[in-house]
Amino acid sequence: MADSNGPEKKKRGPGPRPKALHYKSLTISLPPQDIDRLLEQKKQTGRSRSELLRRAWQGLPLTPQVKRGVLSVAFYRQLVRLVKSLEELVATDEFGPATQGQAQAKLDQVQRFISVLNEGDTQ
């Protein structure tokens, strides 16, 4: 016996279920030197030929594909913790100016390294 207090289940209209949109394939012909360039870009970027052609058509950069593994994420988190620790060391007055200067220099190096990593991810 159905619960009369609950909302009624919406019924689907008659006919076949709607189909998902699929990509259409396209066949193109390229001269051998363009094929060689495409295959070289495929090796360098790790992207498929189709993806490289789609990106070129859309005017997107043909940069290497970024693959972050668990170890890469853990390494990045350790770098962030290192930055926090160095910032605390620079801000504290418990150590002399020489130690604070060295900590500031290391902090600048690590932040530059992190910015280089982040620039690679945005491409």
Secondary structure by P-SEA (a helix, b strand, c coil): ccccccccccccccccccccbbbbbbbbbbcaaaaaaaaaaaaaccccaaaaaaaaaaccccccbbbbcaaaaaaaaaaaaaaaaaaaaaacccccaaaaaaaaaaaaaaaaaaaaaaaaaac
